Amino acid sequence: MTICGYARVSTREQNEDRQLIALKEAGVEEQNIFLDKQSGKDFARPQYRKLLRKLKKDDLLFIKSIDRLGRNYEEIQQQWRMLTKEKGIDIVVLDMPLLDTRRGKDLMGTFLSDIVLQVLSFVAENERTNIRQRQAEGIAAAKIRGVKFGRPPKPLPDGFQSAFRRWKCGEITCTAAARECGMPLTTFRYRAEIYETAEK
């Protein structure tokens, strides 16, 4: 029997230490820990695919929490079924001792495990939905307060106002005005539109 562990963080900025420590404490050797540092949104996770190739019947997989398996309720259940039923491996979810397929191999044990999995998968997806909603509400509230998002625009180059006015009067073309300002044509047009709106 091979004992493996799987960890995933959604971005390169997130720290995976908490998951790795938990897996090592559970007895997983470092060379058998597979780590992906990318979002689960497209599920293109190279280390997870490598793990699937390594796992054989009766192997044991540790994960820190159920949402490491998939992006949503349906996908978590799909991966769980594929691992336990098709590949015939055991899974232990460290954050939820009830999700340990090594115990209760009889019909009742499998039934209870499936119920717990469904509830936890739903909770994990619901929490992600709530987080996205709270973020959207926070951004909307900040915008109402006048908070600006994104990088502030670069200051307009010297001579922009003069070139803008001569272009608007038809003395020079837009291309010539952009060239005078040392700006790409599309950037000049974009900044000119903002400038014109602000001037009104």
Secondary structure, 3 states (H helix, E strand, C coil): CCEEEEEEECCCCCCCHHHHHHHHHCCCCHHHEEEEECCCCCCCCHHHHHHHHHCCCCCEEEECCHHHCCCCHHHHHHHHHHHHHHCCCEEEECCCCCCECCCCCCHHHHHHHHHHHHHHHHHHHHHHHHHHHHHHHHHHHHHHCCCCCCCCCCCCCCCHHHHHHHHHCCCCCHHHHHHHHCCCHHHHHHHHHHHHHHHC
